[in-house]
């Protein structure tokens, strides 16, 4: 293994919080990294207010710690706290005020105050009162959730080991696996969104107006050449399933897999011989094809032959042929909706692996399981986190390091390594 995966289990006794000079007064705004201007996964230095990108980006938050020895950072997106000295997420009551400052800064970003907007009363006082009310509502929401935690099959052991034990003890018989491009990276297929190595960051040679255009139906119908150049590189048959694919097959063979919902179009689930009845290919696949004009089904071999001959496959009606991959602008397969509405209410363990959960409606499935169903999230970065700003109602986001987490287990790192650890536990 290249390293131990980061398991998201916060420390409640970090000594560096008390030793650090936490700045409660300086206005903190971390919408972007101050070095590279990215707005993804930004962390705020709790000592000086510096905004830097995460380890999955250009690591400017980590570099700031190495240069200044300021150990405590706060996540701009989800208000999670991290100590670089402990190398752990932390939960400390003494951070309440600095978290409040960042929370208020986020509120100001979303609801900017313009002097003179409210002519009938003092605008500054009104704005301050709004922030105070928001904080009180948040505290009320947290208090309500901490006092009423549903019982789950994990009990108090909200860890990877707790999930494994629940499966071994036969407590899980309707497991759903939601998988994304990250599980196929080990096969040599790039994922879509990883900075530097992801597919969308390496499409310059196709002269696209923007990276996602290669999977947009309108663009494809006008200019299909980039898609078929890419399809030639990604065509099934050039790659073999990974350990994660065979892990999903093992769950099926043990009779505990209800369904595997996959975003992947590479058909490696089929190559791994996972029972097709157990599969929902949410975004389609290269297994079948049709004409975009007359909608007639055509053999996928016809498209493959034309693709590898560097030709654009066309129908007898002169329409362009396309594999049954769901492009932006197309409806998802009917099977996705038919199965999900039945499956997710029955799910007793949800495993989400190798997906950044950026595309709807797939991403929204994590909130469709019952409130007592444990959710195991395995990915190379945190995504879809619960935010304390969501105080007007329940959120489907993960709550790994919050005090009212009772079912979410997270492991951050290479999904192949984590599954190997998971399977050998």
N, C-alpha and C positions, 0 to 999 in steps of 0.2 A: 504494500500500500504506500501511496505517496504521502500520507499523513492521516492523523486522526480526524474524523469528521467533527465539526462543531455542533454539539447537541445543545439546543436552545433550552437550557435550564438555568434560570438566573441565580446569581449569588445574592444572598440577603445580608451578608456581613463583610462587604468590601471595605477594607481599611483606608483606601485611598480617597474616598469621598471626604472623610473627616480631615485628612491631611492636605487636601487640595483647597485652594482659595477659590471657592465657587462664586462667580459673579452673578448677583441677583439683580443688579440695577442697570447694566448696560443693555441697550436695545439690541435684541438678537433677531436677525432675519437670515434664514438659511435656505432660501429658495433655490440658490445655485451655488456650486463650488466656486470659491473665490479665485481659483487658479485656472480651471479649464471650462468654467461656466456651465457644466452639465447640471441638469436638475434631477437626475436620477440617483436615488439612494444617497442623499446628502446628510452629513452629520455635523453637529454644532459643538465646538469646544465649549464645555461648561465653564472654563476658566476665563477665556478671552473673547469668546463669541465667534471665532474663526469658523467659516463654513468650508467643509471639504468633502470630496466624493469618497465612496466606500472602497473596500478592497476589491470589489468586483468591477470597479471602474479604474481610475488612474491612481487610486490609493492616496489621495492628497490629505485625507483626514489622518491616516496612519503616519504619513511623513511629517505632518504637523506635530503629532505626539513625539516622534523621534527627535525632532528639532527643538521642541519646547519643554518636553517632559510633562505636558498637561495630560493627565491620564483619562479624564472623564469626558465622554462625548454623548450627545443626545441626538437621536434620529429625528430629522425634520418631518418625515412622513408619518411616523407612528408614535413618536415620543418615547421610544425605547431607550434605555440607558446602557452604555457599554464602558467597561474599564479596560484600557489597553495594557495596564500593568497586570491585572488579573486574567486578561484574555477571556473575559466572560461578560455576558449580559448581567446587569445588576438591578436590584430593586431596593431603594433606600428612601425612607420617609424624608430625610434631610434634603432630597432633591426636589421636593414638592414645589418650592418657590421658583427655581430655575425652569422647571417644567411648565409652570404657570406662565412665565415670561415668554417662552417659546410658543405655548398654546395661544397666548394673546396675540403674538406676532403673526401667527398663522391666521387667526381670525381677522386681523387687520388686512392681511393679503387678500382674503376672500371678500371682505366687506370694508373697503377703504372708506375712510372718513373724509369728507370734503367740507371745509368750513362753510357755514351758511346754508347747509342742506336743510337744517331744521330751524326755521325762523321763529318758532313759537316758544322754544325753550333753549337753555344753554347746551350747545352741541357737544362741547368737551365733557360736561358732566354726564350727558346722556350716553356718550360713547363709553365712558368709564363705567357707568352703571351697567351697560350692556355686557361688558367684559366680566364684571363681577357676577352678574346673573348667570352668565355662561359657565363660570367656574363653579358656582353653587349647584347648577343643574348637573354638571359633570360629576361632582362629588356625590350628589343624591343618586345618580345613576349607578355609580360604582358601589355605593353602600347597598343599594337594592340588589345588585347582582352578587355581591360577596355574601349576602345573608341568605341567598336562596340558590345554592348550587345543586343542580340535579345529580343524582347518583348515576354512575356509568359502570361499565364492566371493568374499567381500569381501577376503580377505587381511588385510593390516594397515590397510587404509583403511576403518575402521568409521565412515563418515560418509554423509551424504545423497548426496554426489558419488560415493562408492563404490557405493552402491545403483544410482544412475543408470547408472554405467559398466557394472556387471554386467548390467543389462538391455540396454544398447546392444550389448554384446559377445555377446549371445545366451546368457548363462549362466542365464537364468531363463525357463523355459517352462511352469511350473506355479505361477503366482502366485495366492495366495488373498488377497482383500481382506475384512477384517472391518470393517463400517461401523456407525456408530450415529447418534443423533439430531443430533450436531454437524455432519454433512455437509449437513443440511437447514435449519440455522439461516439460512444465506444466502438461502434461498428464502422466509424469513419465518415458518417454523415454529419455535416455541421448543423447545429441548431440555428434558430432564426435570429435571436436577439443578443447573444453574448457579445460584449464590446470587443472589437478586434478580430474575433474568430467566427462570429455568427454570420449566417448567410446574408443577412441584410447589409452587413458591413463590407461585403466582398462581391458586390454585383456591379462594380464600376465598368467592367469590361463589356457589359451588355448595353451601355449607354442609355440607361433608364432615366426618366425624369425624376424619379424617386424610387427607393428600393422596393416598396411594396407593390409598385405598378406591375411587377412580373406576375403577381397573382390577382390582378384586378380584371374583371371580365370585360369592361369597356376597353381597356388598353389592349387586352389579348385579341379582341375582335378586330382592332385596327392594326395591331402589330404583334403577331404571334411568335415571331422569330426568337426574341429573348427567352420566352418560356421554353421553347423546344430545344434551344441550346442548353439551357439549364437542365431540362428533363433528361437529356442525353447523359449528363453527368450523374444524375440522381436515380436513374432508372433501376427498378428492382432487378435483382439477379447479380448486381455488383457487390452486394454487401451481405453479411451474415448476422443473425440475431445475437444479441448481447446477453449477459447474465441476467439482466432485468427481465428480458422477454421470457427466458426460461423459468424465472421465478414466478411470473404470472401464470405460465403454463402449469407449474407445480401446484399453485393454489387451485387451479381448475381440476387437476388430477386428484387432489385431496378432497374435492367436493365442496370447497368453501368459497369459491369464486362465483359471485352472482353475475358480474359482468366486468369487462374491461372496456372502458370508454377511452379511446385513443384519438389524439389530434393528428397522429402521424399518417402520412400518405405513402410510406415506404413499403408497406405490406409485410414488414418483418414479423408481425404477430402471426400471420399466415404461414410464413416460412418456419417459424418456431412450432407450428402445428397446434396452436391454440384453437380449440373448438370454435368454428365460425359462429355458432349460436351464442357463444360467450362474448363475442366481439361487437362493439358498436364503433365503426370508423366515422367519427363525428364530422370529419372534414373530407370524407371520401377517400379514394385511393386509386392506385394505378391498376386495380384489378379489372376494371371495366371502362367503357368509353361510349361517347355519343356524339352526334352532330349538333353543333350549336345553333344551326338554322332550322332543320326539320326535326331535330330531337330524336332521330332514329338511333337505336342502339347499334354499335358496331364492334367487331372483335378488337380487343386491345392490341392484338398482334399486328393489325393493319397500321395502327399508329406507331408501334415500335419500329416496324420495317421502314416507314417513311422517315421517322426521327433519326435513325442511325444511317440513313442515306442522305441526311442533311436536306430533307424536303419537308414542306408543310403538308401534313395529311389533310386531305379534303374529301368531302362526301360527293356522291353522284349529283346532288343538288347544288354543288359548288360551295356549300357551307364548310366551315373549318371544323375538323374533328378535334375533340378534347377528351383526355382521360376524365373519369368521374371524380375529379378533385374539386372540392368546394372552394371557389374563388370568392374574394371580396365582391359582394354584389349578387351572390347566389344564395338561395335558401339551403339550409343544411338538409341532409337526407332525412326522409320521413321516419326512418328507423330510430334516429336520435331522439325525436320527440315521443314516439310511441313507447320506447323502452324506458326512457328516463322518468316519465311521469309515474310509471309502475315500480321501477327498480329502487329509486332513491328513498322513498318512504320505508322500504323494507331493509335498507342497508344497516348492518350492525358494526361495520368498520369501514372507514373510507381511507384509502391510501392514495395520496396525490404525489406523483413522482415525475421529475424532469420537465416541469412546465412552469412558465412564468405567469400563467393565468392572466394573460393580457387580452384574450379574444373572447368576446361574448357570442352566443350564450353559454359556451362551454365553461368559462370561468365561473359563472354563476351557480353551477351545479354544487359547489362546495357548501352552499347554504341550504340545499334541498334535503339533506339528511335530517333525521330526527335530532332534537337537541341533546339527546343522551348518547348519540353515536360518536365514538372517538374518531379523530381525524389525524392521521399520520402524514406529515408533509416532508418530502425528501427532495431537495433541490440545491443548486449551487449558490443561491442567494434567497434572502427572505423576500416574499412578495405577498400581496393581498392581506396585509396586516390590519387587525382591528385598530381603529383610531379612537382615542378618548374624545375626539370631537364628535363622534357619532352618538351623542347623548340623547337624541330624540327618539331612539328606538334601537332594537337589537341589530347588530351588524354581523354579517357572515364572515368577516375577516378573522384570521387566526389570532389567538390571544396568548401566545406562548409564554411571554414573560410578564403577563399581567397578574395581579393577585387574585383575580376571579376566574383564572383558567381552570377548567375542570376536565377538559377532554382533548385539547390540542397538543400533539407531540411533534416537535420539529427537529430535523437533523439537516444541517447545512454542510454540503461538501459534494464530492463525486458520488453520483447515485449508484454506480457499480460497486464502489467500495462499501458504501453504507448497506446495500442489499447483502453483500457478502458478510458483513458484520451481523446484520439482521438475521440472516439464514443460519449463521453459526452460533448464535446466542443460545 
